[in-house]
Amino acid sequence: MPTQSSPQASTSESVQHETESETGLYKQLPASLEVRRSENSGRGLWARESFKAGTVVLSIEPHAFVLSNQYLDSHCSSCAKAASTSPLMRCSGCTKVWYCNNSCQKADWNLHKRECSALQKWAKAAPSDVLAVPGDAVRCLCRILWQIKSKGLSSDWSKEIQAMQSHKASLRQSASVEAHTHLAHSVVRYLGLTAPSELEEFGVMSAGDFVDLISRFTTNTFALTSPSLTPIGVSVSPLVALINHSCLPNAVVVFPHSGKSHTKEPVMHIVALRDVAVGKRYFHVLTAYMDTTLPKSERQKILEETYNFTCQCPLCKQDSAVIDPREAVWCPKSCGGMCVLPNEEDQLSRCIKCKAAITDPQAVIDAARIGQEALDKATVVQSSDYNKARQLTTNIIPILLSADLTPSCHPLLALLKLHQSLLVSVLSDQLSQELLDEIIRTASKYLTGLFAILEEGHPVRGVALAELGKLLAVDEPDPSSTQTHSFPPSGPARLKMAYETLLRARKELLIGFGRDNDGGEVGRNVRDSIVSLEKELGVWTTGIRNTLEDMPRPSKSSSGS
């Protein structure tokens, strides 16, 4: 990962070949890509060939991955797939790790045989059941160390880990130092060592080496996600970590579950978001390191604290006169234009279209602040106190809407997403027409916000479209018997809307998760839903046609009277 952000193309910077690709490392790099070094962004991956949107430009197994603690009993620790119709089988030794079957357990045993005893010792010494399993960072780092010991320091695998970017020299923030120190102590304890000096057998020869390793890990980890983009763990891939950042990326990192039987999951896929035309110069492949729906100040803070650079991408350098939908308020005169979200330093905000000024900017500022506080609280308690989280989102979203924040504006967009997730989690147990309609309206608002921010084909958009389409296709508990213009519609009109939404989702998923992957697991599920809806709509259309044909036709004499 880089020390600074980079521009979208290579036309304005000097680019040189990188030596690592010529000395045996990164053997999984396809011929269409090349490791190069630019004056602005350091090492990165550059395209040597043109790509169409939806092309999988790189697919690779991570060097290491682990599931987060809350997913250990619901996902396989070997392939990261969620439990299906067959229950998972638990390791009888540590009782903390689960697998799909004997094949998955056997495939993971080379690593888990070391992990198994470490988990047992950790649990035995833990002061409570809540702390009986170390965090995912500790477990993933130790899996890396065990493999370094097994493969040897001179192996390409270990050299690729050692070649990852480290920001040890810039660890100046007390919070970062404290976090690194805590992680270091936990790793030593989990490995069963009594002192850091015993790490020499893992290739860690000094305290500085240990800090370097932890810095490389924290700087270069990726979220391990489900096929629908839910974060379920952490992963490390030195090759993928070479890809530089932009808040307007031309590629995405996903774990789509390709469905190909010969592929061992999980596999990271780098997918082109838009057509990439390579002329005389190479093209810089860029992904986003964080949630790009966040406003600039939030993005910059995350990038500076975690990756130690100030982003200079086109979005971050955008003219202040251009309104970013992430920080926008509707025109107070309802002309259809937008105003910049006011803040304490600059409360004057006018509509970019009619120039009308927001009359009470402090009220908008207060609403946004309350919204952020509610988002932070609800995010923390969503697992431990569902009712509190739902109460927060239910009460605060109307306040932000009444303050005229656009659906794409932060924190409204994030609250809409969280509210939708909370409502969906109880839908099967509390199904009612009122609840179903509320979820659909929330999902529609959230999608409207995404459309203003993310380009067509982004996997986040595709998944949101798929979720809305499937919600519209749910059988209505109490459908309306009268035709109204309210949203969502009822009856056949709702089914038609579900069908059209899923068709659009399918189109975008083929881009976001890769055409070669058939849109990933989500895309294939959407395809099946479309087929099912086509049959249902076909039966309904046939039934209407048959009813019309069976109706008595007026005689010529009566029709002419």
N, C-alpha and C positions, 0 to 999 in steps of 0.2 A: 504494500500500500504506500502511496506517495507522501512526500513532504509538503506538497501543495497541489492545488487543483490545476486542471489543464484545460485548454481550449478544445473545441469539438473536432477540429481537423488539424492537419499538420502543416498547413500552408504558411504559417507565420513563425514556425520554430524549427530549430536545428535538431535533426533526429539522427542517431547513430545506432549501429548494430550493438547488441549487448553480448558480452562474451560468454555468459552462462550457457546460452543455447548452443554454443559452439564447443563446449567442453563436456558434454555428456548429460547435463541436467535438463529437466523438462522434456523427457523423451515422449511424453504423451501430447506434446504440442503439435497440432495438425499443421500441414504444409501451408494452409491458408492464413496462418497467424505467425507472428514473429515477435520475439522479445527485443524491444528497442529502448534506447534511453533518449529522452528529450531534455532540453535545457530548462524547460518550465516545470516538468512533472517527474523527472527521474525515470526509473524503469517503468515500462508499461507494455501492454499487448497492442499490436498494430496489425490491421488487416492487410493482407497482400492481394486479396481477391475481393470482388464485389459480392455483396450479399443482398438477398431479398428479405423484407420484413418477415419474421417467423422462421428464419433459418437458424438451426442450432449450430453455432459457430464453434462450440467446444462442449464436450461432455466428459466428465471425469469423476472418479470416485474420490472422496476426500481422504486425506492422509489419516485423519482421525475424526470421530464424532461421538457424541454421547447424547442421550435424551435428558431433558430437564427432569427434576425429581418427580413432578406431578404427572409425568407421562410414562414413568417406568413400568407401571402395572397395566397400561392400556396400549402400549406400543412395543413392538419387537426390538430388542436391543441389538439385533444383528442386521436387520434390513430396514428398521425404522417405520415399518408399516403398522397401521392401526389394527387392532383385533377385528377379525371378520366374524363370520357366523360360528367358526370354531374358536373355542376359548384358547387363550395363550397358556403356555406351560411355564412354570416358575422354576428357576434354578433352586435345587434342593439344598445347595450349600449356603449361599448368602441369603436366599429367599427375597432378594430385593430386585432381581433382574428377571425379565420374562422374555419368552421367545415364541415365534409362530409354531415351531415344530422341532423335531430332533435335528433336521438338516440345518436350520438357522443356529441352533445351539452349538452344533459341531463346528460350523463356520466361524463362530465367535470364540470358541474355546481357547485358541492360542493366546488371546489377550485376556479373556475372562478368568482363566485359571490363576492369573496373577491378581486380577481385580477381585476375585471371589473372596480370597483370604483377607485382602485389605478391607473389603466391605464388612466382613464379619468382625474384625478387630475394631474397626471404627465404631460399629453399632454397639459393641460390648462396652466401649469406653464412653459412649454418648450419654449425656446427663438426662436426656428425654427421648421419646420416640420421634419427636419432631426433628431432632438433630441426628437421627440414626443413619442418615445417608449424607455424605458431603455434597456440596453444590456441583453443578455441571462443569464449572471451570476447573475445579480441583480434579475431578474424574477424567476430564478430557486431557489436561496437562499430563497426568500420570500415564494415560494410555500412550501419549506421545513419547514420554521418557522410557517406558517399557519397550517400545518399538525401537528407539534409538539404541538401547542396550542390546536388544536382540539382533538388529540389522548391522550394528557397528557404526562408528562415527564416520568411517570412510565411505559408507554406502551413499548412493545418490539420494535415497530417501532422506537420510539424516542431513546431507548437505543442503537439500532444498529447504528443510526446516531452518537450518542455520543461516540461509541466505535471505530469509524474510526480513522485512524492514523492522528495525528496533528504534524506539524513541527514548532509550535509557538516559541519554545525555540531557533530555529536556524534561525529565520528571521533576518538576519544581513545585507543582501544586500539592499541598498537604494531603488533600483527599486522595489523589492518585497514589502518592507514596504510601499512605496508610493502607489503601486497598491492595497494592502490590505486596506490602509486608505481610498482611493477613493471608493472602493467597500463598505466599512462600512458606509460611509456617504450616498452613494446612496441607500443602503438598508434602512437606517433610514428614508430617505426622501420618498422612495417609499411606505413604510408602513404607512406613514402619521404621524410619530412621530416627536416630537420636540427635543428629547434628547435620547441618548443611554440608560439612566436609565429606560425609558419606555419599554425596551425590556424584563423586568422581567416576564411579562405575557407570553412570549415565551420561558421561561426557561433560559434566558441569564441574569445572576445575577450581572455580573461585566464586566469591559472593557476586562479583561483577558479572560472571557468566550466568549466574542464576537470575539476576535482575534482567539481563539481556533476554534470556529465554522467556521470562514472564512478560516482558514488554513486547516481544515478538508475538506471543500468544494473544495478548489483549488487543494488539493493534490489527491482527490479521484474522480474527475469528469471524465467521459468518453464522447467521442464524440458520439452524437446521429447521426447515419448515415442512409442513404437511403439503400434499398436492394442492390444497386450497389456501396456502400461504399462512396458515397458523404456525407461529413459532413453537417448536416442540423440543428444541435442544440447541447445541452449538456444534460447529464443524470447522475444520481447518484444511485448506488446500493452498499450498505455496504458489502453485501456478495461477489459480484464480485470484489469489491475493495480489498478483502483479497488475491486475486491471485497475486503472485509475478512476477517479471519481468525477462525476458531474451531477449537478442537481437537475440537469436536462439530459439524462442518459440516452445513449443510442442502443443499449443492450441491458438485459436483466439477468440476475442469477436466480434460478428456480430449481425446485426438486419435483418435477411433474409426475414422476412414476410413469415411465414410457409405456409400460404394459408389455414390453418385449421380454419373452420368457428367458432369454439367454443373458439378460442384464442383471447384475447383482446390485440391488439397491442398498443404500441411497446413492444416487448419482446427481452431481451438480450439473446443470445445463446452463450455458450462456447463450441466450437467444437474442437475435437482432430485433430491435423494436421498429426499425424503419429501414428502408432500402439504403444500402451503403454502396456508393459508387467509387471505386478506386481508379483514379486516373494515373498520372505520372508519379504521384506521391502516395505514400501509405496513409491509411485511415486509422485514427486513434479509437480503439474500442473503450467505451466508458460506461460504467454502471454507477448506481447511486449507493452510497454507504449507509444511508439512513432514510427515514420516511420523508419523501419529497413533498408531501402535502403540508408539512410544517412551514411556518413563515421563515423568512430569511434569518432573523435573529436567533431562532431556535436551531435552525440548521447549522449556522455558523458556530454556535456554542458547542453543539455535539461534535462537530468536526475538529474544532480546536482542542477540546478536552480529550477526545478519544484518539484522534489521528494526528494532532499537532500541526495542522495547516489551516490557512485561511482560504476558503474557496474563492476562486476567481472565474467561475463558470459564467456563461452568458446570463443565466437567471440571476445570479448574485450581483452581477455588474449591470443589471438592467437599469435604465434611466428611471430616476425617482418620479418622473412625470407619468410614467406608465403604471397603472394600477395593477397590483398583483392580486388575483382573486383570493389568495390565502389571507389577505388583509384588506377586505373590502366590505363596504356598507352600501345598501341601496340608497339611491337619491331620495332626499327628504320630500321632494316634489313629485316623486313617483314617475319621473320621465323615462325610466328604463335605464338610466345611466347609473354609475357607481361612484362612490367617494372612497378615499383612503381611510382605513380605520384610524381614528384619531388616537393620540397617546398623550401622556403627561407633558412631554417636551414640545409637542406640536399639536395643539388642539384644533387649529383651524383646518377644516377639511371641506372642500367643495366638490360638487358633482362634476365629473370630467365632461359631461355632455351639456348640461344646462347652467352650470356654474353656481347652482344654489348651494348655500352653506348649511352644514348641520347646525341646527339651532341650539341643541343641548349636548355638546360633545362630551361633557363630563359624565352624563348618564350612560352614553355608549361605552366610555372608558370603564366605568364602574361595572357595567354588565359583562364586558369582556373579562375583567379581573375576577368577578364572581364565577363566571363560566370556567375559567382556568382552575380556580380553587376547587370547584365541584368536580371537574374532570380528574384532577389529581387524587381527590379523596375517593371518588367512585372507582377509579382504576385500582387503588390499593385494596379496597374492601370488597371488590366484586366476587371474590371466591369465598371470603369468610362471612360476609354479611350482604347477601343478595338483596334483601329488602331495602337496606340503606342505600346501596348503589342505585337501585331502580328509582328510589324516591328522589335521589339527587338528579339523575338524568331527566326524570319526568317533570320535575319542578323548574329546572334551570333552562332547558331547551326553549320553552315558550318565552322566557325572559330575553334570551338572545334573539329570537325571531322578532319579538316586539321592539327590540332595539335596532332592527333592520339589518342585522348581519346577514350576509349572503350565505347560502348553504356551503359554499366553498371556504368560508372564512374560519380561521382558527380562533377559538376552540370549538365552534359550533359543529364543524365537520366531524371532529373526533368524538364529540358527545353523541352525535347521531349514530355513528358506527357502534359505539358502546351500548347505546340504548337498544339498537336493533339486536345486538348480540344477547343482551340480557333478556329481552322478550322472547327471542327464538328459543332460548334454553329452557323455557317453561311451556312452550307451545303444545308439545305433545301431551302434557299432563293437564293443561288448562285450556284446551282448545275451545274457542268461542269466536263468533263472527266479529265481535268488537275487538278482541285481541288480535285476530288475524288481520283485520283491516288496519289496525294501528301499526302493526309491523310493516305492512306493505307501504303505508304512507311514509313511515320513517325510512325504509329502504329506498324509496323513490327520491326523497329529499337528499339522502346520502349520495345516491348515484348522480343526482343533478350537480352536487358539489364536486364530485370526482371528474365529471365531464368538463368542468371549467378549468381543471388543473392538469389532468393527465391526458396524454395523447391516445388516440385510438389504438387499440391493441395492447395497451399496458395490462399486465396480468391482474392487477388490482381492479381495474375496470371490468375485465372479463369475469372475474369471480363475483363481483358485485352484481353484474347483469344476470349471471347464472342464479344467484341467490334470489333476486327479485322475480325472475321468471318462474322458479320453482315455488315460491310463495304464492304467486298468482295462480299456479296450477293446483294448489291444495284444495281439496273438496270443501266447499263452503258449508259450515254447520247450519246456517240459517240464511240462505240466499234471498235477496230482495225479489219480491214478486212484481214490482213496478220498475219501469225504466226511468232512471234518473241520470243527470249529468255529473253526479258526484264521483269522486275517486276514492277507492278503486271501483270499477264497474262490477256488476254482478252477472252471474249466469254465463251464457255463451260469449258475451263481450269480454268477460274476464279471461275465459279460456283462449280467445283469440289474441288478447294482449299478452298472455303468458307465452303463447306460441311465437309471436313476433319478437318478444324480448329474448327468448331462448335462441332464436335464430341469430339475433345480433350478438348474443353472448358467444355462441359457437364460432362466429366469424372472428371475434376478438381473441378468443382463447387459442385459436389456431396460430395467431401471431405471438401472443404472450407466453405460451408454453411450448411452442414449436410445432410447425406443420408435420415434421417427421414423427413427432410424438402424438399426432392426432389430437392436439390440444391438451395432452396430459390426461390424467385420471378425471379431472373435472370436465374437460372437453368431451371425453367419451361418455361420461354420465349425462351430459347435456344432450349429446346426440341421441342417446336412448330415450330421454325425456321427450325430445322432439318427435321421434317416431311414435311414441305412445300417444302424444297429443294429436298427432295427425290422424291416428286411428279414431280417437275420441271425437275429434271435430268431424271426421268423415262420417261416423255413425250418426252424429247429430244432424249433419247436412242431409244425409240420406233419409233420416227420419222426417225431417221437414218436407223434403221433396215428396216422399210417399204420402204424407198427410195431405199435401196440396193436391196430389193426383187423385186421392180418394174422396176429396170434397166434391159434392154434386155441382155440375156446371149449369149455369142459367140457360134456359132455352132461348132460341132466337126470338121467339115472340115476346117472351117476358123482357128480354134485354132491349127490345125495340119499343116497348110501350112507354 
